[in-house]
Each structure stands twice: as structure tokens, then as C-alpha cells.
Amino acid sequence: MKNLLTYLFAAFLAIGTTCTAFGQEGPALRVQNPPLNMEMLVGSRGLSYQMIVNKKFQSVPRLGFFSVMNFQTDWKSSEMKDYMMQGNLTFEIIKGLDISSGFIWVPFQGIRPSAGIMYTYANPTWLVVANPRIDLTKDTNGEVLALAEYKPQLNEKLKLYTRLQGLYTQNVSNDYHARSYIMARAGVTLGDVTFGVGANFDFYGPQKITDKNIGGFVQVSLF
């Protein structure tokens, strides 16, 4: 695994060096990065937190960083029962389509190298992201993360905010369902703050043991 991570880092370093050389031939363009997004849901089960980072490097616009971190706590215990963290370097092939490579960290399996592709479509009203990926290990998980946001302008100050987000993880080596979830949000956006009602539905293991967290959420966008 150590050799694989070293190889992946070296490959992306080479890509970045090449892109920098090309970028120096023309005028520098300022990359318009989406904000860093943090969200907390306070619900019937406990606290749910999520942070999404999707940034491009200013000096190498085709090279970027994509990260998703979320965790769940339970009112019955002070311990963090469920978490997921991933970080990836991304390289844009064509507009809206990137390849990615990095790591994912989940309970019981630890940190694993992974690779995948990411599709993004964005305008002021819509955001659509699809990110299929696979573990680069013997005990392999294949996963698809997808989300869609619809956020039309209601008036000069307010926007409607709706989001549907889903994850499905399959253990490819042993052919069983490992983890999945559905998140739904509905609210309004005022400036950089969004608030409303939300629900998380989580499914664990081959038996798809179900848990849910329903309540209110607050989301903050930081540039």
C-alpha cells in the first residue's frame, strides 16, 4: 500500500509540474472556486455533520482537491459511532469531468487508497455531482456518491434550497452491501447561511440495518 500511495503521489506531482509549465505560456486566469460547505443536522438520533471541499489550484487550474467528511453521533452515547473521510487530488480531463486519486478512511477498515472519476454540472440554480470510486486494495469496495441541489431565487434576498444526496458502497471482493445512505434537505438560503429541515437514512451491512436522523439543519458556505 505504501508503494502504491508513493506512486500515486508521484504521478500527480508530475501532472502538476507539466500543467504549471503549460500555464506559464499564457496569461494567468483567476479560478472561480465554489465555497467550502459545512453543515450540521440536529435530529432525533443525534448530530450529523458534513463538510465538502471542491477547489482548483490557482496556479494549475486543471489540478484540484476534493474532500468529503461526515460523521454521526448518538444522543445515547458521547462517542462518534459512524464517520467517513476522503481526500483526493483531481485532474480535469474535459470541463465537468475529472479523474481523482487519494484516500478514504472509514470505521473497521482504516485508511485505504482509492481512485475514481467525478462529474460536476453547476449553474446558479442547479448543482449535480457524481463520484464513482474504487478502493485500490485486495478487499475492494466500489462506491458511488451522488448529489443534486436545486436552489432557485425566491426574491432579492432569499433562495429556495433543496438537496438529495445518496451513497452506495458494495464490497466487490465478497459481493455484499457494505454501506449506503440517503440525505434529503429543504430550506432557504440567506446570504451564506442555509437552514431548514432534513433527514438522513442510513443502511449498514449485508442486512441493510436501517437508522434515521430527522430534524433541522444549518449550512454555512465559506469562501
One Martini backbone bead per residue (centre of mass of N, CA, C, O) as a GRO file, in nm:
protein
  223
    1MET     BB    1   0.058   0.063  -0.020
    2LYS     BB    2   0.297   0.257   0.001
    3ASN     BB    3   0.385   0.232  -0.298
    4LEU     BB    4   0.117   0.329  -0.419
    5LEU     BB    5   0.106   0.613  -0.290
    6THR     BB    6   0.376   0.705  -0.410
    7TYR     BB    7   0.292   0.679  -0.707
    8LEU     BB    8   0.046   0.870  -0.701
    9PHE     BB    9   0.197   1.122  -0.609
   10ALA     BB   10   0.400   1.130  -0.845
   11ALA     BB   11   0.192   1.156  -1.073
   12PHE     BB   12   0.061   1.427  -0.978
   13LEU     BB   13   0.324   1.588  -0.973
   14ALA     BB   14   0.374   1.563  -1.278
   15ILE     BB   15   0.114   1.696  -1.371
   16GLY     BB   16   0.155   1.968  -1.226
   17THR     BB   17   0.421   2.045  -1.366
   18THR     BB   18   0.311   2.044  -1.655
   19CYS     BB   19   0.078   2.251  -1.613
   20THR     BB   20   0.260   2.485  -1.524
   21ALA     BB   21   0.416   2.511  -1.786
   22PHE     BB   22   0.170   2.576  -1.965
   23GLY     BB   23   0.057   2.820  -1.793
   24GLN     BB   24   0.314   3.014  -1.858
   25GLU     BB   25   0.240   3.084  -2.165
   26GLY     BB   26   0.002   3.241  -2.037
   27PRO     BB   27  -0.238   3.398  -1.893
   28ALA     BB   28  -0.365   3.437  -1.591
   29LEU     BB   29  -0.639   3.272  -1.430
   30ARG     BB   30  -0.906   3.306  -1.229
   31VAL     BB   31  -1.038   3.088  -1.008
   32GLN     BB   32  -1.377   2.977  -0.954
   33ASN     BB   33  -1.451   2.879  -0.649
   34PRO     BB   34  -1.615   2.701  -0.448
   35PRO     BB   35  -1.732   2.670  -0.151
   36LEU     BB   36  -1.709   2.590   0.166
   37ASN     BB   37  -1.902   2.318   0.314
   38MET     BB   38  -2.113   2.337   0.611
   39GLU     BB   39  -2.298   2.085   0.814
   40MET     BB   40  -2.580   2.070   1.056
   41LEU     BB   41  -2.765   1.807   1.217
   42VAL     BB   42  -3.050   1.813   1.436
   43GLY     BB   43  -3.185   1.514   1.580
   44SER     BB   44  -3.323   1.214   1.687
   45ARG     BB   45  -3.034   1.070   1.710
   46GLY     BB   46  -2.843   1.336   1.648
   47LEU     BB   47  -2.543   1.428   1.508
   48SER     BB   48  -2.479   1.579   1.181
   49TYR     BB   49  -2.183   1.598   0.973
   50GLN     BB   50  -2.064   1.815   0.694
   51MET     BB   51  -1.785   1.836   0.454
   52ILE     BB   52  -1.712   2.030   0.151
   53VAL     BB   53  -1.439   2.010  -0.091
   54ASN     BB   54  -1.392   2.212  -0.408
   55LYS     BB   55  -1.077   2.270  -0.554
   56LYS     BB   56  -0.865   2.488  -0.735
   57PHE     BB   57  -0.573   2.571  -0.857
   58GLN     BB   58  -0.443   2.871  -0.948
   59SER     BB   59  -0.170   2.767  -1.097
   60VAL     BB   60  -0.350   2.481  -1.160
   61PRO     BB   61  -0.660   2.452  -1.285
   62ARG     BB   62  -0.670   2.124  -1.341
   63LEU     BB   63  -0.594   2.114  -1.043
   64GLY     BB   64  -0.719   1.947  -0.739
   65PHE     BB   65  -0.956   1.930  -0.449
   66PHE     BB   66  -1.136   1.654  -0.287
   67SER     BB   67  -1.373   1.660  -0.004
   68VAL     BB   68  -1.524   1.430   0.239
   69MET     BB   69  -1.697   1.485   0.559
   70ASN     BB   70  -1.851   1.257   0.800
   71PHE     BB   71  -2.076   1.238   1.094
   72GLN     BB   72  -2.207   1.044   1.376
   73THR     BB   73  -2.423   1.083   1.652
   74ASP     BB   74  -2.541   0.989   1.983
   75TRP     BB   75  -2.743   1.057   2.249
   76LYS     BB   76  -2.653   0.785   2.413
   77SER     BB   77  -2.360   0.885   2.314
   78SER     BB   78  -2.032   1.040   2.299
   79GLU     BB   79  -1.964   0.878   2.064
   80MET     BB   80  -1.840   0.809   1.746
   81LYS     BB   81  -2.008   0.584   1.532
   82ASP     BB   82  -1.982   0.747   1.248
   83TYR     BB   83  -1.752   0.765   0.959
   84MET     BB   84  -1.609   0.985   0.691
   85MET     BB   85  -1.300   1.016   0.492
   86GLN     BB   86  -1.193   1.217   0.207
   87GLY     BB   87  -0.904   1.254  -0.026
   88ASN     BB   88  -0.845   1.435  -0.344
   89LEU     BB   89  -0.695   1.440  -0.636
   90THR     BB   90  -0.752   1.639  -0.931
   91PHE     BB   91  -0.817   1.595  -1.297
   92GLU     BB   92  -0.892   1.765  -1.583
   93ILE     BB   93  -1.008   1.661  -1.889
   94ILE     BB   94  -1.286   1.799  -1.894
   95LYS     BB   95  -1.545   1.981  -1.861
   96GLY     BB   96  -1.676   1.821  -1.564
   97LEU     BB   97  -1.421   1.608  -1.585
   98ASP     BB   98  -1.263   1.391  -1.347
   99ILE     BB   99  -0.987   1.265  -1.196
  100SER     BB  100  -0.907   1.049  -0.907
  101SER     BB  101  -0.683   1.050  -0.607
  102GLY     BB  102  -0.646   0.872  -0.277
  103PHE     BB  103  -0.849   0.864   0.019
  104ILE     BB  104  -1.007   0.648   0.272
  105TRP     BB  105  -1.198   0.674   0.594
  106VAL     BB  106  -1.315   0.400   0.790
  107PRO     BB  107  -1.455   0.188   0.975
  108PHE     BB  108  -1.253  -0.114   1.029
  109GLN     BB  109  -1.059  -0.030   0.754
  110GLY     BB  110  -0.948   0.241   0.740
  111ILE     BB  111  -0.695   0.332   0.532
  112ARG     BB  112  -0.746   0.393   0.174
  113PRO     BB  113  -0.683   0.364  -0.141
  114SER     BB  114  -0.805   0.563  -0.427
  115ALA     BB  115  -1.021   0.573  -0.729
  116GLY     BB  116  -1.168   0.804  -0.985
  117ILE     BB  117  -1.458   0.988  -1.081
  118MET     BB  118  -1.587   1.330  -1.177
  119TYR     BB  119  -1.903   1.488  -1.198
  120THR     BB  120  -1.990   1.835  -1.301
  121TYR     BB  121  -2.282   2.050  -1.253
  122ALA     BB  122  -2.308   2.417  -1.286
  123ASN     BB  123  -2.532   2.668  -1.157
  124PRO     BB  124  -2.729   2.891  -0.990
  125THR     BB  125  -2.959   2.643  -0.964
  126TRP     BB  126  -2.754   2.400  -1.022
  127LEU     BB  127  -2.628   2.082  -0.870
  128VAL     BB  128  -2.411   1.818  -0.999
  129VAL     BB  129  -2.284   1.507  -0.851
  130ALA     BB  130  -2.048   1.242  -0.953
  131ASN     BB  131  -1.865   0.967  -0.754
  132PRO     BB  132  -1.692   0.720  -0.862
  133ARG     BB  133  -1.525   0.448  -0.678
  134ILE     BB  134  -1.213   0.266  -0.574
  135ASP     BB  135  -1.037   0.043  -0.416
  136LEU     BB  136  -0.670  -0.023  -0.373
  137THR     BB  137  -0.744  -0.334  -0.282
  138LYS     BB  138  -0.822  -0.651  -0.206
  139ASP     BB  139  -1.058  -0.543  -0.022
  140THR     BB  140  -1.305  -0.429  -0.222
  141ASN     BB  141  -1.457  -0.113  -0.281
  142GLY     BB  142  -1.751   0.012  -0.425
  143GLU     BB  143  -1.854   0.358  -0.522
  144VAL     BB  144  -2.139   0.597  -0.498
  145LEU     BB  145  -2.159   0.950  -0.531
  146ALA     BB  146  -2.458   1.164  -0.503
  147LEU     BB  147  -2.579   1.498  -0.609
  148ALA     BB  148  -2.864   1.738  -0.576
  149GLU     BB  149  -2.930   2.086  -0.648
  150TYR     BB  150  -3.204   2.323  -0.578
  151LYS     BB  151  -3.169   2.705  -0.619
  152PRO     BB  152  -3.388   2.928  -0.641
  153GLN     BB  153  -3.502   3.240  -0.673
  154LEU     BB  154  -3.734   3.430  -0.476
  155ASN     BB  155  -3.562   3.691  -0.417
  156GLU     BB  156  -3.325   3.920  -0.338
  157LYS     BB  157  -3.246   3.730  -0.064
  158LEU     BB  158  -3.390   3.458  -0.142
  159LYS     BB  159  -3.351   3.096  -0.139
  160LEU     BB  160  -3.408   2.799  -0.246
  161TYR     BB  161  -3.345   2.471  -0.077
  162THR     BB  162  -3.236   2.161  -0.233
  163ARG     BB  163  -3.147   1.811  -0.139
  164LEU     BB  164  -2.999   1.512  -0.289
  165GLN     BB  165  -2.826   1.237  -0.124
  166GLY     BB  166  -2.603   0.959  -0.221
  167LEU     BB  167  -2.494   0.623  -0.109
  168TYR     BB  168  -2.299   0.337  -0.247
  169THR     BB  169  -2.164   0.031  -0.100
  170GLN     BB  170  -1.959  -0.233  -0.238
  171ASN     BB  171  -1.836  -0.547  -0.187
  172VAL     BB  172  -1.659  -0.692  -0.436
  173SER     BB  173  -1.508  -0.945  -0.325
  174ASN     BB  174  -1.798  -1.052  -0.159
  175ASP     BB  175  -2.077  -0.949  -0.247
  176TYR     BB  176  -2.179  -0.682  -0.059
  177HIS     BB  177  -2.342  -0.477   0.140
  178ALA     BB  178  -2.199  -0.205   0.334
  179ARG     BB  179  -2.306   0.099   0.243
  180SER     BB  180  -2.570   0.352   0.296
  181TYR     BB  181  -2.743   0.661   0.179
  182ILE     BB  182  -2.992   0.924   0.257
  183MET     BB  183  -3.027   1.273   0.176
  184ALA     BB  184  -3.249   1.542   0.292
  185ARG     BB  185  -3.331   1.884   0.181
  186ALA     BB  186  -3.512   2.186   0.318
  187GLY     BB  187  -3.500   2.546   0.235
  188VAL     BB  188  -3.313   2.848   0.302
  189THR     BB  189  -3.128   3.130   0.162
  190LEU     BB  190  -2.905   3.365   0.343
  191GLY     BB  191  -2.654   3.421   0.186
  192ASP     BB  192  -2.431   3.194   0.363
  193VAL     BB  193  -2.710   3.081   0.482
  194THR     BB  194  -2.863   2.763   0.563
  195PHE     BB  195  -3.208   2.652   0.638
  196GLY     BB  196  -3.395   2.363   0.789
  197VAL     BB  197  -3.495   2.051   0.680
  198GLY     BB  198  -3.402   1.701   0.767
  199ALA     BB  199  -3.276   1.371   0.635
  200ASN     BB  200  -3.142   1.053   0.748
  201PHE     BB  201  -3.060   0.740   0.576
  202ASP     BB  202  -2.926   0.438   0.708
  203PHE     BB  203  -2.714   0.160   0.580
  204TYR     BB  204  -2.603  -0.163   0.715
  205GLY     BB  205  -2.481  -0.402   0.564
  206PRO     BB  206  -2.625  -0.689   0.437
  207GLN     BB  207  -2.904  -0.619   0.607
  208LYS     BB  208  -2.968  -0.315   0.612
  209ILE     BB  209  -2.946  -0.151   0.859
  210THR     BB  210  -3.162   0.092   1.002
  211ASP     BB  211  -3.126   0.452   1.018
  212LYS     BB  212  -3.233   0.773   1.167
  213ASN     BB  213  -3.233   1.145   1.098
  214ILE     BB  214  -3.456   1.400   1.224
  215GLY     BB  215  -3.457   1.765   1.143
  216GLY     BB  216  -3.237   2.033   1.172
  217PHE     BB  217  -3.053   2.271   0.962
  218VAL     BB  218  -2.712   2.404   0.906
  219GLN     BB  219  -2.555   2.611   0.652
  220VAL     BB  220  -2.213   2.695   0.548
  221SER     BB  221  -2.041   2.936   0.338
  222LEU     BB  222  -1.689   2.933   0.259
  223PHE     BB  223  -1.423   3.113   0.084
   0.00000   0.00000   0.00000
